[in-house]
């Protein structure tokens, strides 16, 4: 069993975390140390979505995801960038909306730590 330390800002109230470990590491870079992305279930309202939506989500795809999530749960976590204890989501829009519409309090995320420079790069 692997041990790890999760640092979260004091602004987050207590919530339950579910974590999994990928012994093969993870693809994708991880700035700031650590051994690659970590999969965590985090509160959906703690994820900032800073980019204005340039197109509407496909309602049929959202509905299909809602049905699938109700039946078997979320199979592919959304990618989230964590910078200074704040979570930013730039992809997984349909999965995120499906969770919102289902009223689910948390969503499974693949969290990659980054720097403010990494965040600026994503915001361009």
N, C-alpha and C positions, 0 to 999 in steps of 0.2 A: 504494500500500500504506500502511496506517495503522500508526503506531507508538503503543504505549501501555505504561504501566508498571503492573505488577501487584505490589501489596504484600501479602505473606502473613506471618503470624506465624512466629517462629523455631521454634515447637512443631511445625510441619508439616515432615515430612521431605521430601526431594525427590520430586517426582512429575511426570509429563508433563502438560502443558496443551495443549489444542487450543482455539483461539479463533476466533470468527467475528465479523464486524463488520456491523452493520445501518446502511447509509449514510442511511437515512431516520430515524435516531434510534430511539427506542423509546417505546412508550407507557408510562405509569407514571412516578411521580416517582422521582427519585434524589436522596437527601439527601447532603450532603457533597461536592458537586462531581461532576465527570465528565460524560459525555455520555449518560447513560441506562444501561440494563442492558447487561451483557456476557454473551455465551454462552461458558461454559467447561466442560470436562470435568474434574470434580474427584473425588477419592476418596470413595466412598460412605460410608466410615466416618468421614469428617470432617464429615458433616452431622448436626447435632443436630436431633432431632424432639421438641421440648419439650412438646407437648400430648399428654395421655393420649388414647389412641384411644377415641372414644366409640361407635364401631361397627366391626365387623369388615369388612375388605375383602371384596368379592365375589370368591370364588375363581374363578369362571368368567371374570371380567374380567381377573384377574391371569394366568390361564392363556393367555387370548387375547393379552394383551400380551407374555407370555413368548415365545409362538410368533412374533409379529410382530417383536419385538426380535431374536430369533435370525435371522430371515429378512432383515429390512431395516434393523435398528437402530432406536434410539429416534428417533421423528419429531418429538415435541414435548418440549422440555426442561422439567424441573421448575423451579418458581420457588423461589429461595433468597434469603434476606435475609442480608447480610454485615454484622456489627457488630463492630468492633474485631478483625477478622481471624478471627472465628468465624462459621461458616455455619449458618443455621437454616432448616429446611424446614417449611412449614405446609400445603402442598398436594402434589399428585402422589403420594398414598399408594399407589395401585395400581401406578404406574410404578416407584416406589421399591421396593416389595415384589417386583415382577417382576425387577428388577435384583439384589436380594438373593438371591432364589431361584435365579437363573441363576448366581450366584457371580461376577458381574461386579465388578471392582474400582473402576470409575468410573461416573459418570452425567453426562449432559449437563445443565447447569443454566443458567437465566437468572438471573444474579446481580445483585441490586439492593443498593447500599450504603445503610445506614441508621444511625440513631443509637440510643442506648439507649432513648430515648423512643419511637422507632418500634417497637423490640422490645417494650417494655411495652405498647404499643397492641395488638400482635398476640397478646399473652399474656392479654388481658382476656377 
